[in-house]
Amino acid sequence: MFPAGRVDACGDNGAMASFFALLQKTVLDRQTDAMKSHHVSRVIAATPEAVYEFASNVDNLPKWAAGLAVAKVVRDGDVLLVESPMGRVRVRFVEQNSFGVLDHDVTLPSGTVVTNPVRVLSHPEGAEVVFTVRQIELDDAAFARDVELVAADLDRLASQLGDTA
């Protein structure tokens, strides 16, 4: 029999209550402030290979990714130094691949690293680009603007590839 309150049975109840209060505050309560993600999708009337080839060429970023690159991209090894609407950022893309993955990490001026998952998928009408926008260091209004900027970037990408729809 293990009566409540006996230290050698299940630990100090006060310490356990303190532990669970700390757990609630630092872990469980954060779930209400969970990072939001929004998937922006654009179908492009071009082959997935053509879309991937154009979009993965960093020299093309200023032509379509105005939310990221507003000037020529400077290479520093495998890192890109980019003047963006957010200020100077560092961008690192995944290696070229045959899966249509264009994921990239953006190091913001604050030092925060944002991972941006991007996929080029096959679609019955050509290719579909899916960009996941994450709400990091943004209030709800800024996050909504960021989603709109990404949608405009994907429209510019389509236009660069001859899709005017």
PLY file of the C-alpha trace (Angstrom):
ply
format ascii 1.0
element vertex 165
property float x
property float y
property float z
element edge 164
property int vertex1
property int vertex2
end_header
0.00 0.00 0.00
1.33 3.45 -0.96
-0.41 6.18 0.98
-0.48 9.64 -0.59
2.20 11.96 0.67
4.77 9.33 1.50
8.04 10.61 0.00
9.56 7.20 -0.58
6.46 5.97 -2.41
6.08 8.35 -5.35
8.08 11.46 -4.61
7.35 14.73 -2.88
3.86 15.84 -3.91
4.89 19.52 -3.68
7.83 18.94 -6.03
5.62 17.00 -8.43
2.98 19.76 -8.41
5.71 22.31 -9.09
7.08 20.18 -11.94
3.66 19.81 -13.58
2.95 23.55 -13.18
6.25 24.30 -14.95
5.46 21.73 -17.65
2.04 23.31 -18.18
3.51 26.81 -18.44
6.48 26.03 -20.70
5.15 23.30 -22.97
1.42 22.70 -22.90
0.33 26.37 -22.83
2.46 27.08 -25.91
0.20 24.89 -27.99
-2.32 27.73 -28.08
0.39 29.95 -29.61
1.48 27.33 -32.13
3.21 28.60 -35.24
0.77 29.00 -38.11
1.50 27.70 -41.59
-0.29 28.48 -44.82
0.18 26.55 -48.07
0.20 28.74 -51.17
-0.33 26.81 -54.40
-0.13 27.82 -58.07
-0.70 25.60 -61.09
1.61 26.52 -63.98
1.09 25.47 -67.59
4.62 24.10 -67.99
6.29 20.80 -67.23
7.43 20.22 -63.65
10.97 19.88 -64.99
10.85 23.29 -66.71
9.40 24.95 -63.60
12.00 23.34 -61.33
14.88 24.20 -63.67
13.86 27.88 -63.84
12.95 28.28 -60.16
16.04 26.50 -58.86
18.40 28.74 -60.85
19.37 31.37 -58.26
20.13 33.88 -61.01
16.40 33.86 -61.78
15.29 34.72 -58.22
15.04 38.50 -58.81
12.83 37.79 -61.87
10.11 36.09 -59.87
10.80 36.04 -56.12
10.36 39.73 -55.23
9.38 38.72 -51.70
12.91 37.35 -51.32
15.25 38.97 -53.82
14.97 42.56 -55.04
18.47 42.75 -56.54
21.18 40.53 -57.96
22.00 37.56 -55.76
25.56 37.36 -54.39
27.02 33.89 -53.84
29.18 33.09 -50.81
29.89 29.39 -51.21
26.57 27.58 -50.92
24.97 30.58 -49.20
23.24 33.37 -51.11
23.38 36.93 -49.84
20.20 38.65 -50.87
18.81 42.17 -50.48
15.18 41.59 -49.62
12.22 43.70 -48.45
13.22 42.50 -44.94
16.81 43.72 -45.30
19.90 41.64 -46.12
19.20 37.94 -45.64
21.19 34.77 -46.11
19.57 31.98 -48.11
20.61 28.36 -48.41
18.76 26.05 -50.82
18.78 22.27 -50.73
20.97 20.67 -53.36
19.60 20.23 -56.88
17.47 17.11 -56.97
15.09 15.15 -59.17
12.20 15.34 -56.69
11.12 18.95 -57.25
12.20 20.01 -53.77
13.18 23.70 -53.51
13.32 23.98 -49.73
15.45 26.81 -48.46
16.47 28.35 -45.17
16.35 32.12 -44.86
18.37 33.71 -42.08
16.58 36.94 -41.22
18.40 40.12 -40.17
17.44 39.21 -36.56
19.36 35.92 -36.88
16.21 33.79 -36.88
16.30 30.99 -39.45
13.05 30.31 -41.32
12.80 27.04 -43.24
10.60 27.40 -46.32
9.34 24.10 -47.77
8.67 24.42 -51.51
7.63 21.64 -53.88
7.20 21.45 -57.64
4.68 18.70 -58.32
3.24 17.12 -61.41
-0.28 18.34 -62.18
-2.74 17.35 -64.94
-2.39 20.89 -66.35
1.41 21.04 -66.04
3.07 21.67 -62.69
1.90 22.79 -59.28
4.17 24.77 -56.98
3.33 24.55 -53.29
5.07 26.99 -50.92
4.55 26.71 -47.17
4.58 30.11 -45.48
5.27 30.05 -41.75
4.36 32.73 -39.24
7.66 33.48 -37.55
8.33 36.93 -36.08
5.15 38.25 -37.75
1.87 39.48 -36.35
-1.31 38.24 -38.07
-1.51 41.21 -40.45
2.14 40.85 -41.52
1.64 37.10 -41.94
-1.36 37.72 -44.23
0.76 40.17 -46.29
3.56 37.58 -46.49
1.10 34.98 -47.82
-0.07 37.50 -50.45
3.54 38.27 -51.43
4.29 34.57 -51.92
1.15 34.18 -54.06
2.31 37.14 -56.19
5.78 35.57 -56.46
4.25 32.32 -57.74
2.17 34.30 -60.26
5.40 35.98 -61.47
7.05 32.56 -61.72
4.17 31.35 -63.90
4.43 34.47 -66.05
8.17 33.96 -66.53
7.36 30.50 -67.85
4.80 31.80 -70.33
1.68 31.02 -68.28
-0.59 34.06 -68.40
-3.66 32.45 -66.80
0 1
1 2
2 3
3 4
4 5
5 6
6 7
7 8
8 9
9 10
10 11
11 12
12 13
13 14
14 15
15 16
16 17
17 18
18 19
19 20
20 21
21 22
22 23
23 24
24 25
25 26
26 27
27 28
28 29
29 30
30 31
31 32
32 33
33 34
34 35
35 36
36 37
37 38
38 39
39 40
40 41
41 42
42 43
43 44
44 45
45 46
46 47
47 48
48 49
49 50
50 51
51 52
52 53
53 54
54 55
55 56
56 57
57 58
58 59
59 60
60 61
61 62
62 63
63 64
64 65
65 66
66 67
67 68
68 69
69 70
70 71
71 72
72 73
73 74
74 75
75 76
76 77
77 78
78 79
79 80
80 81
81 82
82 83
83 84
84 85
85 86
86 87
87 88
88 89
89 90
90 91
91 92
92 93
93 94
94 95
95 96
96 97
97 98
98 99
99 100
100 101
101 102
102 103
103 104
104 105
105 106
106 107
107 108
108 109
109 110
110 111
111 112
112 113
113 114
114 115
115 116
116 117
117 118
118 119
119 120
120 121
121 122
122 123
123 124
124 125
125 126
126 127
127 128
128 129
129 130
130 131
131 132
132 133
133 134
134 135
135 136
136 137
137 138
138 139
139 140
140 141
141 142
142 143
143 144
144 145
145 146
146 147
147 148
148 149
149 150
150 151
151 152
152 153
153 154
154 155
155 156
156 157
157 158
158 159
159 160
160 161
161 162
162 163
163 164
